[in-house]
Amino acid sequence: MSSIDNTQIAEWLSCEAEKARPPIQRALRKGGRSAFLWPVEAADLARDGRSLTELAAIGPYLEKVILNWLAKPPELQTIPEIRRNFLSLTKAREVLRRRPNWFASLRGDLQMHTEWSDGSGTIRDMAQAAAARGYEYIAITDHGKKLAIAGGITEEELAAQGREIEAVNAEFVPREKPFRVLRSIELNLDPRGEGDMSVEALKNLDLVLGAFHSALRRTDDQTERYLAALRNPALHILGHPRGRIYNYRLGLRADWPRVFALANQLDKAVEIDCYPDRQDLDGKLLRLARESGVRISLGTDAHHPWQLEFIELGLAAAVLARIPKERILNFMSCEELLSWADALRGKHSGKRHSQIALAQGRRYRKLQK
């Protein structure tokens, strides 16, 4: 029984959903997606005589179904690509237990959303949750204006958000451990690699993350759109590059070694989106990324403070792919991160931001004395 893990159960639930009818179909699909975030292995729970209804999205009917599978496991067919290479939280935590220094030295989270777009927490909520995790910084990456379905914000709203971030940062200055909310955005990239916000508005940000949100079901090679995005001078991080979603969308195809090679050449980062349904880049692409030497960014894509725990999925994926820590942005100090971002922007902008970062660092150190 203990050899059956939550990823196998997720696949069985998803397969069963393909031949079921509503409302059972919806319950099976929800159970399959929830399995990746169960805090314990369902097989271990059953072995200990505890009810599987302790697990999210599992009621008495699904408990009976899963217990039958544990007693007599179905034959597991080849997992379709649309559900392949997703880590469970239990597996991620097992990996990280063997590498405790990774979690202990993590400095921050570089993608999350707030009430300014489609999140359900305030900037202060996200900051407090991150500070409680021991982070040094987070980046607020609400959506750009053309993604209206996700509450994308305009340049004027972005400026107003910046003032709120300044106010939240002021609350953290007296604290013993330095903490900073970075101004960022999830720029909505079109297929030509162009963003949806003015260049002037983006210059006021600490970091710019960009991602594709349209034409994501194309089946032909999309390499050129990635190369165009990376050449966008405003972009620092290419977010959830493939655009896949568990059991919903395969994502785009590209000549990934070529994409990663250009990102490395330009010293830009590609993201591991740690959201359970995304986990993009996945392990297969991360191994290609490692070979290219490209920088990696970790972002939970959290839409609520509790979702900051998703970082474990991305961290474990990086460990399994043997990504060097020095190539991961999230292990940089705040000053190092800003210096890297400044270097991409050019000499004049870099000088301005570096002076701000150094001044804040001196202020923190003075307060700590």
VOGU-3710 file (C-alpha; in Angstrom, 3 decimals, decimal comma):
1> mssidntqia> 0,000/0,000/0,000  2,777/2,475/0,910  4,291/2,216/-2,590  1,271/4,005/-4,057  1,743/7,746/-3,873  -0,535/10,749/-4,307  0,534/11,377/-7,908  -0,678/7,896/-8,843  -3,977/8,524/-7,092  -4,293/11,859/-8,896
11> ewlsceaeka> -3,872/10,077/-12,217  -6,438/7,399/-11,339  -8,927/10,086/-10,315  -8,321/12,002/-13,550  -8,715/8,865/-15,661  -11,931/7,950/-13,870  -13,266/11,466/-14,459  -12,893/10,999/-18,222  -15,616/8,345/-18,231  -17,832/9,696/-15,427
21> rppiqralrk> -20,779/12,092/-15,611  -21,550/15,176/-13,512  -21,593/15,667/-10,596  -19,273/12,701/-9,964  -17,055/13,869/-12,812  -16,501/17,247/-11,133  -15,728/15,567/-7,804  -13,179/13,273/-9,438  -11,475/16,126/-11,256  -11,338/18,245/-8,134
31> ggrsaflwpv> -9,948/15,318/-6,154  -7,307/14,684/-8,809  -6,079/18,268/-8,711  -6,229/18,451/-4,915  -4,122/15,313/-4,521  -0,980/17,257/-5,409  -1,383/19,381/-2,285  -2,347/16,717/0,235  0,064/17,074/3,181  0,379/13,313/3,692
41> eaadlardgr> 0,295/10,302/1,423  -3,241/8,908/1,231  -1,825/5,378/1,424  -0,090/6,184/4,715  -3,276/7,721/6,079  -5,225/4,557/5,224  -2,503/2,343/6,676  -2,772/4,233/9,966  -6,523/3,653/10,064  -7,418/7,317/9,573
51> sltelaaigp> -10,202/8,537/7,325  -9,281/9,791/3,876  -11,939/12,462/4,295  -9,244/14,387/6,188  -7,853/15,162/2,740  -9,066/18,114/0,682  -11,856/17,345/-1,830  -12,348/13,782/-0,534  -15,795/12,832/0,707  -17,184/9,407/1,642
61> ylekvilnwl> -17,741/8,343/-1,982  -14,216/9,157/-3,169  -12,778/7,683/0,030  -14,397/4,358/-0,845  -13,094/4,540/-4,424  -9,532/5,276/-3,313  -9,529/2,591/-0,630  -10,591/0,061/-3,277  -7,682/1,201/-5,466  -5,241/0,913/-2,577
71> akppelqtip> -6,433/-2,639/-1,907  -6,351/-3,603/-5,586  -4,372/-1,059/-7,627  -5,583/-0,500/-11,194  -3,070/-0,900/-13,968  -1,459/2,502/-14,475  -1,325/3,377/-18,164  1,132/5,831/-19,689  0,329/9,243/-18,266  -0,738/11,643/-21,029
81> eirrnflslt> 1,530/14,649/-21,565  -1,138/17,032/-20,305  -0,784/15,474/-16,817  2,867/14,467/-16,933  5,790/15,617/-14,724  3,850/17,252/-11,896  5,263/16,961/-8,366  3,104/16,384/-5,312  3,669/18,362/-2,120  4,550/15,180/-0,251
91> karevlrrrp> 7,215/14,324/-2,831  8,551/17,882/-2,792  8,876/17,854/0,980  10,653/14,506/0,865  13,174/15,985/-1,579  13,673/19,125/0,517  14,153/17,157/3,738  17,322/15,827/2,143  18,444/19,376/1,261  17,383/21,532/4,250
101> nwfaslrgdl> 19,887/24,257/3,387  17,904/25,100/0,257  14,789/26,099/2,124  16,742/27,771/4,922  18,696/30,049/2,567  15,784/31,081/0,346  15,483/34,893/0,319  12,149/35,546/-1,386  9,288/34,848/-3,781  9,169/36,613/-7,147
111> qmhtewsdgs> 5,598/36,182/-8,375  2,318/36,795/-6,545  -0,972/38,627/-6,955  -3,062/40,842/-4,694  -6,479/42,496/-4,639  -5,101/44,962/-7,173  -5,752/42,326/-9,856  -7,073/38,789/-9,307  -5,617/37,989/-5,879  -7,603/37,816/-2,649
121> gtirdmaqaa> -5,027/39,274/-0,235  -3,753/42,807/0,233  -0,135/43,832/-0,260  0,201/43,980/3,515  -1,284/40,471/3,857  1,228/39,032/1,401  4,109/40,919/3,001  3,263/39,757/6,509  2,929/36,139/5,382  6,276/36,339/3,577
131> aargyeyiai> 8,046/38,003/6,509  6,694/35,254/8,780  8,407/32,733/6,492  11,710/34,539/7,066  11,945/36,086/3,618  13,959/39,177/2,822  11,727/40,297/-0,049  8,782/39,534/-2,294  7,768/40,894/-5,688  4,165/41,964/-6,245
141> tdhgkklaia> 3,300/41,027/-9,828  -0,295/41,971/-10,492  -1,460/41,661/-14,091  -0,995/44,298/-16,765  -3,962/46,181/-18,185  -4,757/44,079/-21,258  -5,511/40,977/-19,213  -8,923/42,328/-18,245  -10,249/38,896/-17,303  -7,724/38,867/-14,424
151> ggiteeelaa> -8,368/42,458/-13,361  -5,294/43,870/-15,079  -4,205/47,297/-13,832  -3,469/50,480/-15,772  -0,366/52,660/-15,544  -2,203/54,991/-13,167  -3,216/52,100/-10,916  0,330/50,749/-11,027  1,589/54,115/-9,760  -1,011/54,119/-6,982
161> qgreieavna> -0,003/50,568/-6,077  3,586/51,769/-5,858  2,598/54,326/-3,240  0,850/51,613/-1,225  3,978/49,437/-1,451  6,065/52,337/-0,138  3,699/52,670/2,829  3,858/48,931/3,569  7,661/48,971/3,320  7,796/51,833/5,821
171> efvprekpfr> 5,988/49,604/8,332  8,727/46,981/8,052  11,733/49,293/8,476  11,797/49,159/12,312  11,836/45,350/12,298  14,921/43,404/13,349  15,217/41,557/10,039  15,164/43,664/6,845  12,206/43,013/4,566  11,142/44,738/1,382
181> vlrsielnld> 8,216/44,523/-1,023  9,511/44,964/-4,558  7,491/46,765/-7,194  6,890/44,489/-10,152  4,202/43,399/-12,590  3,161/40,402/-14,662  3,399/42,060/-18,042  0,984/40,620/-20,573  3,121/39,664/-23,590  1,574/39,434/-27,040
191> prgegdmsve> 2,813/36,903/-29,635  5,308/39,521/-30,874  6,891/39,680/-27,414  5,585/43,182/-26,736  4,117/44,171/-23,376  0,897/45,967/-22,472  2,291/48,778/-20,297  4,177/51,933/-21,198  7,958/51,933/-21,077  7,900/54,905/-18,691
201> alknldlvlg> 5,687/53,056/-16,186  7,927/49,997/-16,279  11,046/52,068/-15,597  9,701/52,830/-12,117  9,553/49,146/-11,161  12,212/47,070/-9,441  11,604/44,037/-11,657  9,509/43,197/-14,706  8,104/39,698/-15,139  6,326/38,986/-18,414
211> afhsalrrtd> 4,241/36,057/-19,613  2,093/34,979/-22,534  -1,642/34,732/-21,898  -3,027/34,416/-25,429  -2,712/31,990/-28,348  -1,569/29,319/-25,891  -3,066/26,377/-27,765  -0,956/26,775/-30,886  0,605/23,475/-31,898  3,231/24,810/-34,284
221> dqterylaal> 6,705/25,892/-33,190  6,600/29,113/-31,164  10,330/29,697/-30,738  10,290/33,102/-32,418  7,767/34,567/-29,993  9,986/33,546/-27,075  13,068/35,040/-28,670  11,154/38,261/-29,321  9,981/38,400/-25,693  13,491/37,909/-24,371
231> rnpalhilgh> 14,718/40,732/-26,582  12,119/43,060/-25,046  14,399/45,499/-23,153  11,906/45,914/-20,302  11,776/42,204/-19,453  13,780/40,645/-16,600  11,945/37,332/-16,064  9,998/35,181/-18,525  7,107/33,830/-16,474  5,562/30,328/-16,720
241> prgriynyrl> 7,199/29,945/-20,143  5,388/26,953/-21,546  1,936/28,099/-20,387  0,770/24,621/-19,446  -2,045/23,893/-16,968  -2,666/20,467/-15,457  -5,246/18,431/-17,377  -6,376/21,556/-19,240  -3,675/22,848/-21,581  -0,446/21,369/-22,928
251> glradwprvf> 1,216/24,707/-23,437  3,424/25,902/-26,263  6,172/24,122/-28,123  9,524/25,683/-28,925  13,184/24,995/-29,541  13,881/25,253/-25,830  17,698/24,954/-25,969  17,663/27,936/-28,335  15,304/29,895/-26,069  17,379/29,192/-22,962
261> alanqldkav> 20,604/29,987/-24,791  19,350/33,457/-25,715  18,070/34,072/-22,185  21,506/33,127/-20,867  23,233/35,326/-23,437  21,064/38,300/-22,410  21,418/37,385/-18,702  17,646/37,169/-18,266  15,792/34,640/-16,125  13,182/32,008/-16,883
271> eidcypdrqd> 10,677/31,068/-14,227  9,631/27,996/-12,350  6,013/28,874/-11,646  5,367/26,900/-8,465  1,566/26,953/-8,676  0,472/23,288/-8,449  -1,493/23,369/-11,715  1,404/24,981/-13,595  4,791/23,745/-12,299  6,260/25,363/-15,383
281> ldgkllrlar> 9,126/24,933/-16,122  8,858/21,216/-15,364  11,696/18,811/-14,660  12,383/17,914/-18,290  12,735/21,540/-19,385  14,675/22,436/-16,237  17,382/19,947/-17,169  17,721/21,683/-20,531  17,789/25,027/-18,736  20,566/23,790/-16,449
291> esgvrislgt> 22,672/22,773/-19,434  22,309/26,268/-20,914  23,371/27,977/-17,662  20,368/30,332/-17,755  19,188/32,090/-14,589  16,097/30,680/-12,852  13,421/32,580/-10,936  10,992/30,999/-8,465  7,490/32,404/-8,068  4,511/30,835/-6,339
301> dahhpwqlef> 1,986/32,740/-8,463  0,152/32,945/-5,140  -3,272/34,588/-5,121  -3,693/34,303/-1,339  -1,170/34,402/1,544  -1,460/30,693/2,367  -0,380/29,825/-1,180  3,159/30,978/-0,474  3,747/27,362/0,552  3,715/26,445/-3,135
311> ielglaaavl> 7,364/27,528/-3,242  8,247/24,019/-2,059  7,125/22,540/-5,385  9,446/24,827/-7,341  12,351/24,402/-4,966  12,110/20,628/-5,143  11,934/20,752/-8,948  15,132/22,812/-9,000  16,854/20,348/-6,663  15,808/17,356/-8,766
321> aripkeriln> 17,034/19,083/-11,936  20,324/19,911/-10,170  20,067/23,642/-10,837  23,008/25,398/-9,125  21,867/27,690/-6,317  23,973/30,532/-7,693  21,826/30,532/-10,852  18,566/31,025/-8,899  17,514/34,629/-8,293  15,718/33,806/-5,053
331> fmsceellsw> 18,996/33,022/-3,294  20,324/36,526/-3,999  20,182/39,236/-1,357  17,821/42,100/-2,114  20,722/44,351/-3,088  22,205/41,693/-5,375  18,839/41,144/-7,033  18,337/44,847/-7,682  21,873/45,212/-9,009  21,227/42,402/-11,494
341> adalrgkhsg> 17,972/44,035/-12,585  19,690/47,398/-12,934  22,434/45,946/-15,118  19,789/44,756/-17,575  18,214/48,198/-17,706  21,379/50,062/-18,538  23,996/52,170/-16,828  21,892/55,263/-15,973  18,921/53,380/-14,500  21,240/50,954/-12,736
351> krhsqialaq> 23,010/53,765/-10,929  19,716/55,192/-9,678  18,354/51,891/-8,397  21,655/50,783/-6,896  21,854/54,017/-4,923  18,336/53,399/-3,589  19,173/49,813/-2,635  22,427/50,790/-0,932  20,755/53,639/0,946  18,032/51,328/2,211
361> grryrklqk> 20,636/48,763/3,241  22,505/51,386/5,256  19,231/52,462/6,862  18,386/48,881/7,892  21,849/48,322/9,339  21,683/51,581/11,291  18,325/50,617/12,795  19,655/47,228/13,819  22,499/48,697/15,862
//
